[in-house]
Amino acid sequence: MSEPRILLAEDDPNLSFVIEDHLVTEGFTVVAAGNGQEALRHFRNQAVDLCLIDVMMPKMDGFSLASEIRKVNDLVPILFLTARSMEQDRLKGFEIGGDDYITKPFSIAELTQRIRVFLRRSVTTSGVSEKKGALGALQFDELNLLVIGPQSTAQLTQMEADLLKLLLQHRNQLVKRETILVEIWGENDYFKGRSLDVFISRLRKYLKEDPDLEIRNHHGVGFSLVDRNFSG
């Protein structure tokens, strides 16, 4: 099995060296770039399994880089590295299509663990039957991360698919916010909670072709995927 390839976009050469050296020791292949434009060239020229992107970079910032990556690939996990703690910046990253944030200063061990979690989620098993489930008038193709409707097909990110799968497993039942946060992000954190609202908003757009499907917000408590035609 080939080593997972990580695109590392970080303009601080000392931090970049430390991260790259550790990840290589842990069995990853690292493609390092010192600015957003260089990182985008690397991304376009070779396959990568995960993108680790600093928000503040010269020539092209991390948000712009992530936007360009998402135009090419909806599925590759994107983790932002940031010294910022502003909620608006975090939400912007999730709206662009980022999957998670690592706030500086951070533990290299924590970073490695986050990377491994996202790589495990993004791997699909070959040679097995496709896992498709009815979702009202739609279909949820779990393996290929698709919501298939009568008029259109939506490509989900891995995080969106994980969230939809969790809600679907508890269809017509309330799932508490803290349960969702721990299951999907691994921690019940305020900023992760705000990002959850962004992901819920995106899922609602994917389900809008079926008026009998609704993701209902139980204010301050959690969410439920309501399927008015489901009797299971």
VOKE-206913 format. One record per residue: residue in one letter; x, y, z of N, C-alpha, C, O in turn; residue number from 1. Coordinates in Angstrom, 2 decimals, padded with zeros to 5 digits. Example, Ala and Ser with C-alpha at 12.3 -4.5 7.8 and 13.67 -1.06 7.14 Angstrom:
BEGIN
PT   residu       npx       npy       npz      capx      capy      capz       cpx       cpy       cpz       opx       opy       opz   num
PT        A    013.19   -005.69    007.80    012.30   -004.50    007.80    013.20   -003.30    007.80    014.24   -003.32    008.46     1
PT        S    012.85   -002.25    007.08    013.67   -001.06    007.14    012.90    000.03    007.87    013.41    001.14    008.04     2
end
This chain:
BEGIN
PT   residu       npx       npy       npz      capx      capy      capz       cpx       cpy       cpz       opx       opy       opz   num
PT        M    000.85   -001.20    000.00    000.00    000.00    000.00    000.88    001.24    000.00    001.82    001.34    000.80     1
PT        S    000.60    002.19   -000.89    001.42    003.39   -001.00    001.20    004.31    000.19    000.15    004.29    000.83     2
PT        E    002.21    005.11    000.47    002.11    006.05    001.59    001.12    007.16    001.25    001.12    007.65    000.12     3
PT        P    000.26    007.56    002.20   -000.64    008.68    001.97    000.16    009.94    001.64    001.18    010.22    002.27     4
PT        R   -000.30    010.69    000.66    000.41    011.91    000.22   -000.32    013.14    000.77   -001.50    013.33    000.51     5
PT        I    000.41    013.95    001.52   -000.14    015.16    002.14    000.41    016.38    001.44    001.62    016.52    001.28     6
PT        L   -000.48    017.29    001.02   -000.06    018.60    000.52   -000.01    019.55    001.71   -001.03    019.81    002.34     7
PT        L    001.18    020.06    002.01    001.39    020.99    003.13    001.67    022.37    002.58    002.71    022.59    001.95     8
PT        A    000.76    023.31    002.81    000.94    024.69    002.39    001.15    025.55    003.63    000.19    025.87    004.34     9
PT        E    002.39    025.93    003.88    002.75    026.68    005.10    003.93    027.58    004.77    004.96    027.10    004.31    10
PT        D    003.78    028.89    005.02    004.83    029.84    004.63    005.92    030.01    005.68    006.96    030.60    005.40    11
PT        D    005.70    029.51    006.89    006.74    029.57    007.92    007.68    028.38    007.71    007.29    027.24    007.95    12
PT        P    008.92    028.63    007.25    009.80    027.51    006.90    010.15    026.62    008.09    010.30    025.41    007.93    13
PT        N    010.27    027.21    009.27    010.61    026.40    010.45    009.47    025.46    010.82    009.69    024.27    011.07    14
PT        L    008.23    026.00    010.85    007.08    025.16    011.17    006.86    024.12    010.08    006.54    022.96    010.38    15
PT        S    007.03    024.52    008.83    006.86    023.58    007.72    007.84    022.42    007.84    007.47    021.26    007.63    16
PT        F    009.09    022.73    008.19    010.10    021.67    008.34    009.72    020.71    009.46    009.84    019.49    009.31    17
PT        V    009.26    021.26    010.60    008.91    020.42    011.74    007.74    019.49    011.39    007.77    018.30    011.69    18
PT        I    006.72    020.06    010.74    005.55    019.26    010.37    005.94    018.18    009.36    005.58    017.02    009.51    19
PT        E    006.68    018.59    008.32    007.06    017.63    007.28    007.93    016.52    007.86    007.72    015.34    007.55    20
PT        D    008.89    016.88    008.67    009.79    015.89    009.25    009.02    014.87    010.09    009.27    013.67    010.02    21
PT        H    008.08    015.36    010.88    007.30    014.45    011.73    006.40    013.55    010.88    006.33    012.34    011.13    22
PT        L    005.71    014.12    009.89    004.79    013.32    009.09    005.53    012.26    008.28    005.02    011.15    008.11    23
PT        V    006.70    012.60    007.77    007.49    011.61    007.04    007.88    010.47    007.98    007.84    009.30    007.60    24
PT        T    008.26    010.82    009.21    008.60    009.80    010.21    007.42    008.89    010.50    007.58    007.71    010.80    25
PT        E    006.20    009.47    010.42    004.99    008.71    010.70    004.50    007.92    009.49    003.47    007.25    009.56    26
PT        G    005.23    008.00    008.38    004.88    007.17    007.23    004.12    007.86    006.12    003.57    007.19    005.25    27
PT        F    004.08    009.20    006.14    003.40    009.95    005.09    004.41    010.47    004.06    005.59    010.66    004.37    28
PT        T    003.95    010.69    002.85    004.70    011.44    001.87    004.19    012.88    001.90    002.98    013.10    001.85    29
PT        V    005.08    013.85    001.98    004.69    015.25    002.12    005.16    016.05    000.92    006.33    015.98    000.54    30
PT        V    004.24    016.80    000.32    004.56    017.75   -000.74    004.40    019.13   -000.14    003.28    019.57    000.11    31
PT        A    005.51    019.83    000.09    005.48    021.10    000.81    005.52    022.28   -000.15    006.18    022.24   -001.19    32
PT        A    004.80    023.34    000.21    004.77    024.57   -000.57    004.80    025.75    000.38    004.19    025.71    001.45    33
PT        G    005.50    026.82    000.00    005.65    027.99    000.85    004.65    029.09    000.60    004.64    030.08    001.33    34
PT        N    003.79    028.94   -000.41    002.74    029.91   -000.66    001.58    029.22   -001.39    001.71    028.09   -001.84    35
PT        G    000.46    029.92   -001.49   -000.73    029.32   -002.06   -000.61    028.97   -003.53   -001.11    027.94   -003.97    36
PT        Q    000.05    029.83   -004.30    000.19    029.57   -005.73    001.02    028.31   -005.98    000.67    027.49   -006.83    37
PT        E    002.11    028.17   -005.25    002.95    026.98   -005.38    002.16    025.72   -004.99    002.27    024.69   -005.65    38
PT        A    001.38    025.83   -003.91    000.59    024.69   -003.46   -000.44    024.28   -004.51   -000.66    023.09   -004.73    39
PT        L   -001.06    025.26   -005.16   -002.05    024.96   -006.18   -001.41    024.26   -007.38   -002.01    023.36   -007.96    40
PT        R   -000.20    024.67   -007.75    000.50    024.00   -008.84    000.77    022.53   -008.48    000.57    021.64   -009.30    41
PT        H    001.22    022.31   -007.25    001.46    020.93   -006.81    000.17    020.11   -006.87    000.16    018.97   -007.33    42
PT        F   -000.93    020.72   -006.40   -002.20    020.00   -006.36   -002.66    019.61   -007.77   -003.17    018.52   -007.98    43
PT        R   -002.47    020.51   -008.71   -002.90    020.24   -010.09   -002.02    019.22   -010.80   -002.45    018.58   -011.76    44
PT        N   -000.78    019.07   -010.33    000.18    018.22   -011.03    000.30    016.81   -010.45    000.89    015.94   -011.08    45
PT        Q   -000.26    016.59   -009.26   -000.13    015.25   -008.67   -001.28    014.98   -007.70   -001.86    015.90   -007.12    46
PT        A   -001.58    013.72   -007.54   -002.67    013.32   -006.65   -002.22    013.44   -005.19   -001.11    013.05   -004.84    47
PT        V   -003.10    013.98   -004.36   -002.83    014.05   -002.92   -004.04    013.48   -002.18   -005.16    013.50   -002.69    48
PT        D   -003.80    012.99   -000.98   -004.85    012.37   -000.19   -005.46    013.32    000.84   -006.57    013.09    001.32    49
PT        L   -004.73    014.38    001.17   -005.23    015.35    002.16   -004.45    016.65    002.00   -003.26    016.63    001.68    50
PT        C   -005.13    017.78    002.22   -004.49    019.09    002.13   -004.45    019.74    003.52   -005.46    019.83    004.21    51
PT        L   -003.26    020.17    003.90   -003.03    020.85    005.18   -002.61    022.27    004.82   -001.51    022.50    004.32    52
PT        I   -003.50    023.24    005.09   -003.35    024.58    004.51   -003.32    025.65    005.60   -004.23    025.75    006.41    53
PT        D   -002.26    026.44    005.59   -002.19    027.61    006.45   -003.11    028.69    005.89   -003.15    028.90    004.67    54
PT        V   -003.84    029.37    006.75   -004.78    030.39    006.27   -004.04    031.62    005.75   -004.38    032.13    004.68    55
PT        M   -003.05    032.09    006.48   -002.34    033.32    006.10   -001.07    032.97    005.34   -000.08    032.53    005.93    56
PT        M   -001.09    033.17    004.02    000.07    032.89    003.18    000.21    033.98    002.12   -000.78    034.61    001.74    57
PT        P    001.44    034.20    001.63    001.63    035.17    000.56    001.16    034.63   -000.79    001.01    033.42   -000.96    58
PT        K    000.92    035.54   -001.73    000.56    035.26   -003.13   -000.85    034.70   -003.28   -001.58    035.10   -004.19    59
PT        M   -001.24    033.78   -002.42   -002.61    033.27   -002.40   -002.89    032.75   -001.00   -002.20    031.85   -000.53    60
PT        D   -003.91    033.32   -000.33   -004.18    032.90    001.05   -004.83    031.52    001.06   -005.23    030.99    000.02    61
PT        G   -004.94    030.95    002.26   -005.44    029.59    002.38   -006.88    029.43    001.95   -007.24    028.39    001.39    62
PT        F   -007.72    030.44    002.19   -009.12    030.33    001.78   -009.23    030.32    000.25   -010.00    029.54   -000.31    63
PT        S   -008.46    031.18   -000.41   -008.48    031.20   -001.88   -007.97    029.89   -002.45   -008.51    029.37   -003.42    64
PT        L   -006.91    029.35   -001.83   -006.37    028.07   -002.28   -007.41    026.97   -002.12   -007.61    026.17   -003.03    65
PT        A   -008.08    026.93   -000.97   -009.10    025.90   -000.75   -010.24    026.03   -001.76   -010.76    025.01   -002.24    66
PT        S   -010.63    027.25   -002.10   -011.69    027.46   -003.09   -011.28    026.89   -004.44   -012.10    026.27   -005.13    67
PT        E   -010.03    027.11   -004.83   -009.54    026.59   -006.11   -009.48    025.06   -006.08   -009.79    024.40   -007.08    68
PT        I   -009.07    024.50   -004.95   -009.01    023.04   -004.82   -010.41    022.44   -004.93   -010.59    021.41   -005.58    69
PT        R   -011.39    023.09   -004.31   -012.75    022.57   -004.35   -013.36    022.64   -005.76   -014.28    021.87   -006.06    70
PT        K   -012.87    023.53   -006.61   -013.34    023.56   -007.99   -012.91    022.32   -008.76   -013.55    021.91   -009.73    71
PT        V   -011.81    021.72   -008.30   -011.24    020.55   -008.97   -011.67    019.25   -008.28   -011.92    018.25   -008.95    72
PT        N   -011.74    019.27   -006.96   -011.95    018.04   -006.19   -012.84    018.34   -004.98   -012.45    019.10   -004.10    73
PT        D   -014.03    017.73   -004.95   -014.95    017.93   -003.84   -014.66    017.04   -002.65   -015.18    017.25   -001.55    74
PT        L   -013.82    016.03   -002.86   -013.70    014.97   -001.87   -012.47    015.05   -000.99   -012.52    014.64    000.17    75
PT        V   -011.35    015.57   -001.50   -010.11    015.53   -000.73   -010.29    016.32    000.58   -010.75    017.46    000.54    76
PT        P   -009.93    015.74    001.72   -010.07    016.46    002.99   -009.16    017.69    003.03   -008.01    017.64    002.60    77
PT        I   -009.69    018.79    003.55   -008.94    020.03    003.71   -008.95    020.42    005.19   -010.01    020.64    005.77    78
PT        L   -007.76    020.50    005.78   -007.60    020.93    007.16   -006.84    022.25    007.15   -005.77    022.35    006.55    79
PT        F   -007.39    023.26    007.83   -006.76    024.56    007.90   -005.85    024.66    009.13   -006.21    024.20    010.22    80
PT        L   -004.69    025.26    008.94   -003.81    025.64    010.05   -003.97    027.14    010.24   -003.83    027.90    009.28    81
PT        T   -004.26    027.58    011.44   -004.48    029.00    011.64   -004.11    029.45    013.04   -004.27    028.71    014.01    82
PT        A   -003.60    030.68    013.12   -003.35    031.30    014.42   -004.55    032.14    014.82   -004.59    032.66    015.94    83
PT        R   -005.51    032.26    013.93   -006.68    033.08    014.20   -007.67    032.34    015.08   -007.79    031.11    015.01    84
PT        S   -008.38    033.09    015.90   -009.43    032.49    016.72   -010.79    033.11    016.42   -011.77    032.81    017.10    85
PT        M   -010.85    033.98    015.38   -012.10    034.65    015.06   -013.10    033.65    014.48   -012.79    032.90    013.56    86
PT        E   -014.30    033.66    015.04   -015.35    032.74    014.60   -015.68    032.94    013.12   -015.91    031.98    012.40    87
PT        Q   -015.69    034.20    012.67   -016.04    034.49    011.27   -015.07    033.81    010.32   -015.48    033.27    009.29    88
PT        D   -013.77    033.82    010.67   -012.79    033.18    009.81   -013.01    031.67    009.76   -012.90    031.05    008.70    89
PT        R   -013.32    031.09    010.89   -013.55    029.64    010.93   -014.76    029.28    010.08   -014.72    028.32    009.31    90
PT        L   -015.84    030.04    010.23   -017.05    029.74    009.47   -016.81    029.92    007.97   -017.33    029.16    007.16    91
PT        K   -016.03    030.93    007.60   -015.71    031.12    006.19   -015.01    029.90    005.63   -015.30    029.46    004.52    92
PT        G   -014.07    029.35    006.40   -013.35    028.16    005.95   -014.28    026.98    005.73   -014.12    026.25    004.75    93
PT        F   -015.25    026.78    006.62   -016.18    025.68    006.45   -017.12    025.91    005.28   -017.48    024.98    004.56    94
PT        E   -017.52    027.17    005.07   -018.40    027.48    003.95   -017.70    027.23    002.62   -018.34    026.83    001.65    95
PT        I   -016.41    027.45    002.56   -015.63    027.20    001.35   -015.55    025.70    001.06   -015.44    025.30   -000.10    96
PT        G   -015.61    024.89    002.09   -015.52    023.45    001.90   -014.44    022.79    002.73   -014.11    021.63    002.51    97
PT        G   -013.88    023.54    003.69   -012.90    022.95    004.59   -013.56    021.96    005.54   -014.75    022.05    005.81    98
PT        D   -012.77    021.02    006.03   -013.31    019.98    006.90   -013.01    020.20    008.38   -013.79    019.78    009.23    99
PT        D   -011.89    020.87    008.69   -011.56    021.07    010.10   -010.49    022.14    010.22   -009.87    022.55    009.24   100
PT        Y   -010.30    022.60    011.46   -009.30    023.60    011.82   -008.33    023.04    012.85   -008.73    022.31    013.76   101
PT        I   -007.07    023.38    012.69   -006.07    023.12    013.72   -005.51    024.49    014.11   -004.91    025.17    013.28   102
PT        T   -005.71    024.89    015.36   -005.32    026.23    015.79   -003.92    026.23    016.36   -003.59    025.42    017.24   103
PT        K   -003.08    027.14    015.87   -001.72    027.30    016.37   -001.75    028.00    017.72   -002.59    028.88    017.93   104
PT        P   -000.86    027.64    018.64    000.08    026.51    018.56   -000.65    025.20    018.79   -001.64    025.15    019.53   105
PT        F   -000.18    024.14    018.16   -000.84    022.86    018.30    000.18    021.77    018.57    001.38    021.94    018.35   106
PT        S   -000.32    020.66    019.06    000.52    019.49    019.30    000.69    018.72    018.00   -000.29    018.45    017.30   107
PT        I    001.93    018.36    017.66    002.18    017.57    016.46    001.45    016.23    016.55    000.97    015.71    015.54   108
PT        A    001.37    015.67    017.75    000.66    014.41    017.94   -000.83    014.57    017.62   -001.44    013.70    017.01   109
PT        E   -001.41    015.71    018.05   -002.82    015.97    017.76   -003.03    016.14    016.26   -004.01    015.63    015.70   110
PT        L   -002.13    016.85    015.62   -002.22    017.04    014.17   -002.19    015.71    013.44   -002.99    015.47    012.54   111
PT        T   -001.28    014.86    013.83   -001.16    013.54    013.20   -002.43    012.73    013.40   -002.89    012.05    012.48   112
PT        Q   -003.00    012.79    014.59   -004.23    012.06    014.88   -005.37    012.57    014.00   -006.13    011.78    013.46   113
PT        R   -005.49    013.89    013.87   -006.56    014.46    013.02   -006.39    013.99    011.58   -007.37    013.63    010.93   114
PT        I   -005.16    014.01    011.08   -004.90    013.58    009.71   -005.32    012.12    009.52   -005.96    011.78    008.53   115
PT        R   -004.97    011.28    010.47   -005.30    009.85    010.35   -006.82    009.64    010.37   -007.33    008.79    009.64   116
PT        V   -007.52    010.40    011.18   -008.98    010.28    011.23   -009.59    010.61    009.88   -010.45    009.88    009.39   117
PT        F   -009.15    011.70    009.26   -009.72    012.09    007.98   -009.32    011.16    006.85   -010.11    010.92    005.94   118
PT        L   -008.12    010.63    006.90   -007.71    009.68    005.87   -008.51    008.39    005.99   -008.87    007.80    004.97   119
PT        R   -008.78    007.94    007.19   -009.60    006.73    007.35   -011.00    006.95    006.80   -011.57    006.05    006.18   120
PT        R   -011.55    008.13    007.02   -012.89    008.42    006.54   -012.96    008.49    005.02   -013.97    008.13    004.42   121
PT        S   -011.88    008.95    004.39   -011.91    009.19    002.95   -011.65    007.93    002.14   -011.82    007.93    000.92   122
PT        V   -011.22    006.84    002.82   -010.95    005.60    002.10   -012.26    004.85    001.86   -013.03    004.64    002.79   123
PT        T   -012.51    004.45    000.61   -013.66    003.61    000.31   -013.16    002.23   -000.04   -012.10    002.08   -000.65   124
PT        T   -013.91    001.23    000.35   -013.49   -000.15    000.16   -013.87   -000.62   -001.23   -015.03   -000.54   -001.62   125
PT        S   -012.86   -001.13   -001.98   -013.12   -001.63   -003.33   -013.63   -003.06   -003.25   -013.40   -003.77   -002.28   126
PT        G   -014.35   -003.47   -004.32   -014.80   -004.85   -004.41   -016.00   -005.18   -003.55   -016.29   -006.36   -003.34   127
PT        V   -016.72   -004.16   -003.05   -017.93   -004.43   -002.28   -019.10   -003.82   -003.02   -018.94   -002.91   -003.84   128
PT        S   -020.29   -004.33   -002.72   -021.47   -003.80   -003.39   -021.70   -002.37   -002.95   -021.37   -001.99   -001.82   129
PT        E   -022.28   -001.56   -003.85   -022.50   -000.16   -003.55   -023.53   -000.03   -002.43   -024.53   -000.75   -002.40   130
PT        K   -023.26    000.89   -001.53   -024.17    001.11   -000.41   -025.05    002.31   -000.75   -024.63    003.46   -000.58   131
PT        K   -026.26    002.03   -001.22   -027.20    003.09   -001.55   -028.43    002.92   -000.68   -028.93    001.81   -000.50   132
PT        G   -028.92    004.03   -000.16   -030.09    003.97    000.70   -031.15    004.95    000.24   -030.83    006.05   -000.21   133
PT        A   -032.41    004.56    000.35   -033.50    005.44   -000.01   -033.57    006.59    000.98   -033.45    006.41    002.19   134
PT        L   -033.76    007.76    000.45   -033.85    008.97    001.26   -035.02    009.77    000.71   -034.83    010.72   -000.05   135
PT        G   -036.25    009.37    001.09   -037.43    009.94    000.48   -037.44    009.63   -001.01   -037.31    008.47   -001.41   136
PT        A   -037.59    010.66   -001.82   -037.55    010.50   -003.28   -036.12    010.51   -003.81   -035.91    010.43   -005.02   137
PT        L   -035.14    010.60   -002.91   -033.74    010.67   -003.29   -033.04    009.36   -002.94   -033.62    008.48   -002.31   138
PT        Q   -031.80    009.26   -003.36   -030.94    008.15   -002.95   -029.65    008.71   -002.37   -029.09    009.68   -002.89   139
PT        F   -029.18    008.09   -001.31   -027.89    008.45   -000.71   -026.90    007.34   -001.04   -027.01    006.23   -000.53   140
PT        D   -025.94    007.66   -001.90   -024.88    006.73   -002.28   -023.71    006.99   -001.35   -022.91    007.90   -001.56   141
PT        E   -023.63    006.18   -000.30   -022.67    006.42    000.77   -021.23    006.24    000.31   -020.36    007.02    000.70   142
PT        L   -020.97    005.24   -000.53   -019.60    004.98   -000.96   -019.06    006.07   -001.87   -017.89    006.46   -001.77   143
PT        N   -019.91    006.56   -002.77   -019.46    007.58   -003.72   -019.80    009.00   -003.28   -019.54    009.96   -004.00   144
PT        L   -020.38    009.13   -002.07   -020.67    010.44   -001.46   -021.59    011.28   -002.35   -021.30    012.44   -002.65   145
PT        L   -022.71    010.67   -002.75   -023.64    011.34   -003.64   -025.05    011.35   -003.05   -025.46    010.39   -002.38   146
PT        V   -025.78    012.43   -003.28   -027.23    012.46   -003.08   -027.83    012.58   -004.47   -027.63    013.57   -005.17   147
PT        I   -028.58    011.55   -004.87   -029.09    011.45   -006.23   -030.58    011.75   -006.22   -031.36    011.06   -005.56   148
PT        G   -030.98    012.79   -006.96   -032.38    013.18   -007.04   -032.93    013.06   -008.44   -032.18    012.75   -009.37   149
PT        P   -034.23    013.29   -008.62   -034.84    013.19   -009.94   -034.27    014.19   -010.94   -034.22    013.91   -012.14   150
PT        Q   -033.85    015.34   -010.45   -033.40    016.41   -011.34   -031.89    016.61   -011.33   -031.32    017.09   -012.32   151
PT        S   -031.23    016.25   -010.24   -029.79    016.55   -010.14   -029.12    015.59   -009.17   -029.78    014.90   -008.39   152
PT        T   -027.80    015.57   -009.22   -026.98    014.78   -008.31   -026.01    015.71   -007.60   -025.31    016.49   -008.24   153
PT        A   -025.97    015.62   -006.28   -025.08    016.47   -005.47   -023.90    015.65   -004.99   -024.07    014.55   -004.47   154
PT        Q   -022.69    016.19   -005.16   -021.48    015.56   -004.65   -021.20    016.11   -003.26   -021.06    017.32   -003.07   155
PT        L   -021.11    015.22   -002.28   -020.86    015.61   -000.90   -019.38    015.50   -000.58   -018.65    014.75   -001.22   156
PT        T   -018.95    016.26    000.41   -017.64    016.02    000.99   -017.77    014.86    001.98   -018.88    014.45    002.32   157
PT        Q   -016.64    014.33    002.43   -016.69    013.21    003.37   -017.40    013.60    004.67   -018.17    012.81    005.22   158
PT        M   -017.15    014.82    005.15   -017.78    015.26    006.39   -019.28    015.40    006.21   -020.05    015.02    007.10   159
PT        E   -019.72    015.94    005.08   -021.15    016.07    004.81   -021.81    014.68    004.77   -022.89    014.48    005.32   160
PT        A   -021.14    013.74    004.12   -021.69    012.38    004.03   -021.75    011.73    005.40   -022.73    011.04    005.71   161
PT        D   -020.73    011.92    006.23   -020.74    011.36    007.58   -021.90    011.92    008.40   -022.56    011.19    009.14   162
PT        L   -022.14    013.23    008.26   -023.22    013.87    009.00   -024.58    013.37    008.51   -025.46    013.07    009.32   163
PT        L   -024.75    013.27    007.20   -026.01    012.79    006.65   -026.26    011.34    007.07   -027.38    010.97    007.41   164
PT        K   -025.21    010.54    007.05   -025.34    009.14    007.47   -025.80    009.04    008.91   -026.66    008.22    009.24   165
PT        L   -025.24    009.86    009.78   -025.62    009.84    011.20   -027.08    010.22    011.37   -027.81    009.56    012.12   166
PT        L   -027.52    011.27    010.70   -028.92    011.69    010.79   -029.85    010.64    010.21   -030.94    010.41    010.72   167
PT        L   -029.41    010.00    009.12   -030.22    008.98    008.47   -030.37    007.74    009.36   -031.42    007.09    009.35   168
PT        Q   -029.33    007.42    010.11   -029.40    006.27    011.03   -030.44    006.50    012.13   -030.96    005.56    012.71   169
PT        H   -030.73    007.79    012.40   -031.71    008.14    013.43   -032.87    008.91    012.81   -033.37    009.87    013.38   170
PT        R   -033.29    008.46    011.63   -034.33    009.17    010.88   -035.59    009.35    011.74   -036.05    008.42    012.40   171
PT        N   -036.14    010.58    011.70   -037.33    010.97    012.47   -037.10    010.94    013.97   -038.04    010.87    014.75   172
PT        Q   -035.83    010.99    014.38   -035.49    011.05    015.79   -034.56    012.22    016.05   -033.76    012.60    015.19   173
PT        L   -034.65    012.79    017.23   -033.76    013.87    017.62   -032.37    013.33    017.91   -032.20    012.36    018.65   174
PT        V   -031.36    013.97    017.30   -029.97    013.66    017.61   -029.37    014.90    018.27   -029.37    015.97    017.68   175
PT        K   -028.89    014.76    019.48   -028.40    015.91    020.22   -027.12    016.47    019.61   -026.32    015.74    019.02   176
PT        R   -026.95    017.78    019.75   -025.78    018.46    019.18   -024.48    017.85    019.68   -023.56    017.62    018.90   177
PT        E   -024.40    017.59    020.97   -023.15    017.07    021.52   -022.84    015.68    020.97   -021.67    015.32    020.78   178
PT        T   -023.88    014.90    020.70   -023.68    013.58    020.10   -023.11    013.72    018.69   -022.18    013.00    018.32   179
PT        I   -023.66    014.64    017.92   -023.17    014.87    016.55   -021.73    015.34    016.57   -020.90    014.85    015.79   180
PT        L   -021.42    016.28    017.44   -020.07    016.85    017.48   -019.03    015.80    017.84   -017.96    015.75    017.23   181
PT        V   -019.33    014.97    018.82   -018.38    013.93    019.22   -018.23    012.88    018.13   -017.12    012.42    017.86   182
PT        E   -019.35    012.49    017.50   -019.31    011.47    016.45   -018.57    011.94    015.21   -017.80    011.18    014.62   183
PT        I   -018.79    013.19    014.80   -018.24    013.69    013.53   -016.89    014.38    013.72   -015.97    014.14    012.94   184
PT        W   -016.78    015.23    014.75   -015.54    016.00    014.94   -014.67    015.49    016.08   -013.52    015.91    016.21   185
PT        G   -015.19    014.60    016.87   -014.39    014.02    017.95   -014.38    014.83    019.23   -013.74    014.42    020.20   186
PT        E   -015.09    015.98    019.25   -015.11    016.79    020.47   -016.31    017.72    020.45   -016.76    018.15    019.39   187
PT        N   -016.83    018.02    021.64   -017.94    018.95    021.79   -017.35    020.33    022.05   -017.11    020.71    023.20   188
PT        D   -017.11    021.07    020.98   -016.39    022.34    021.03   -017.28    023.44    020.45   -018.05    023.20    019.52   189
PT        Y   -017.17    024.66    021.01   -018.03    025.77    020.56   -017.87    026.04    019.08   -018.86    026.14    018.36   190
PT        F   -016.62    026.15    018.60   -016.40    026.47    017.20   -016.85    025.33    016.29   -017.35    025.58    015.19   191
PT        K   -016.68    024.10    016.73   -017.19    022.97    015.95   -018.71    023.03    015.89   -019.31    022.66    014.88   192
PT        G   -019.34    023.51    016.98   -020.79    023.65    016.99   -021.27    024.67    015.97   -022.29    024.46    015.31   193
PT        R   -020.54    025.76    015.83   -020.91    026.76    014.82   -020.70    026.20    013.42   -021.47    026.50    012.51   194
PT        S   -019.66    025.41    013.23   -019.43    024.81    011.92   -020.51    023.79    011.60   -020.88    023.62    010.44   195
PT        L   -021.03    023.10    012.63   -022.12    022.16    012.42   -023.31    022.85    011.75   -023.94    022.27    010.87   196
PT        D   -023.62    024.07    012.16   -024.73    024.80    011.56   -024.49    025.04    010.07   -025.42    024.99    009.27   197
PT        V   -023.24    025.30    009.71   -022.90    025.49    008.29   -023.14    024.20    007.51   -023.70    024.22    006.42   198
PT        F   -022.71    023.08    008.07   -022.87    021.79    007.40   -024.35    021.42    007.27   -024.76    020.87    006.25   199
PT        I   -025.14    021.71    008.29   -026.58    021.44    008.23   -027.21    022.25    007.11   -028.05    021.74    006.37   200
PT        S   -026.82    023.51    006.98   -027.34    024.36    005.91   -027.04    023.78    004.53   -027.88    023.82    003.64   201
PT        R   -025.82    023.25    004.36   -025.45    022.65    003.08   -026.26    021.39    002.80   -026.68    021.17    001.66   202
PT        L   -026.47    020.56    003.82   -027.26    019.36    003.62   -028.70    019.69    003.23   -029.30    018.99    002.41   203
PT        R   -029.25    020.74    003.80   -030.62    021.14    003.45   -030.74    021.45    001.96   -031.76    021.14    001.34   204
PT        K   -029.72    022.06    001.39   -029.74    022.37   -000.04   -029.75    021.09   -000.87   -030.41    021.02   -001.91   205
PT        Y   -029.02    020.08   -000.41   -028.95    018.83   -001.16   -030.28    018.07   -001.12   -030.58    017.29   -002.02   206
PT        L   -031.09    018.30   -000.08   -032.33    017.55    000.10   -033.56    018.29   -000.41   -034.68    017.78   -000.31   207
PT        K   -033.37    019.48   -000.96   -034.52    020.34   -001.26   -035.39    019.82   -002.40   -036.52    020.28   -002.57   208
PT        E   -034.90    018.85   -003.19   -035.73    018.31   -004.27   -036.92    017.52   -003.74   -037.91    017.34   -004.45   209
PT        D   -036.84    017.05   -002.52   -037.95    016.31   -001.92   -038.56    017.16   -000.81   -037.96    017.29    000.26   210
PT        P   -039.75    017.73   -001.03   -040.37    018.59   -000.01   -040.80    017.84    001.25   -041.13    018.45    002.26   211
PT        D   -040.80    016.50    001.18   -041.17    015.72    002.36   -039.98    015.39    003.25   -040.12    014.71    004.26   212
PT        L   -038.80    015.88    002.86   -037.61    015.73    003.68   -037.28    017.06    004.34   -037.35    018.11    003.69   213
PT        E   -036.92    017.02    005.59   -036.58    018.26    006.32   -035.57    017.94    007.41   -035.73    016.96    008.15   214
PT        I   -034.54    018.76    007.51   -033.66    018.68    008.68   -034.15    019.74    009.66   -033.97    020.94    009.45   215
PT        R   -034.76    019.28    010.72   -035.41    020.17    011.68   -034.44    020.55    012.80   -033.75    019.69    013.35   216
PT        N   -034.41    021.83    013.11   -033.57    022.34    014.18   -034.36    022.38    015.48   -035.35    023.11    015.58   217
PT        H   -033.93    021.61    016.46   -034.52    021.69    017.80   -033.61    022.64    018.59   -032.55    022.25    019.08   218
PT        H   -034.04    023.87    018.69   -033.18    024.97    019.13   -032.46    024.66    020.43   -033.08    024.37    021.46   219
PT        G   -031.12    024.72    020.36   -030.30    024.52    021.53   -030.15    023.07    021.95   -029.45    022.77    022.92   220
PT        V   -030.81    022.16    021.24   -030.79    020.75    021.64   -030.13    019.87    020.58   -029.21    019.10    020.87   221
PT        G   -030.61    019.98    019.33   -030.05    019.14    018.28   -030.84    019.22    016.99   -031.52    020.21    016.74   222
PT        F   -030.75    018.17    016.18   -031.38    018.15    014.87   -032.04    016.79    014.64   -031.66    015.79    015.23   223
PT        S   -033.04    016.80    013.77   -033.65    015.54    013.35   -033.88    015.59    011.85   -034.27    016.61    011.30   224
PT        L   -033.62    014.46    011.18   -033.92    014.31    009.77   -035.34    013.77    009.66   -035.58    012.60    009.93   225
PT        V   -036.26    014.63    009.27   -037.68    014.26    009.18   -037.99    013.79    007.78   -037.80    014.52    006.81   226
PT        D   -038.48    012.55    007.68   -038.91    011.96    006.41   -040.39    011.63    006.58   -040.74    010.63    007.21   227
PT        R   -041.26    012.46    006.01   -042.70    012.34    006.26   -043.31    011.08    005.64   -044.42    010.69    006.00   228
PT        N   -042.59    010.44    004.72   -043.11    009.24    004.07   -042.46    007.97    004.60   -042.70    006.88    004.07   229
PT        F   -041.64    008.10    005.63   -040.93    006.94    006.17   -041.73    006.35    007.32   -042.15    007.07    008.23   230
PT        S   -041.94    005.04    007.27   -042.74    004.39    008.32   -041.97    003.30    009.04   -042.56    002.47    009.73   231
PT        G   -040.61    003.30    008.87   -039.80    002.24    009.49   -039.62    002.44    010.98   -038.96    001.63    011.63   232
end
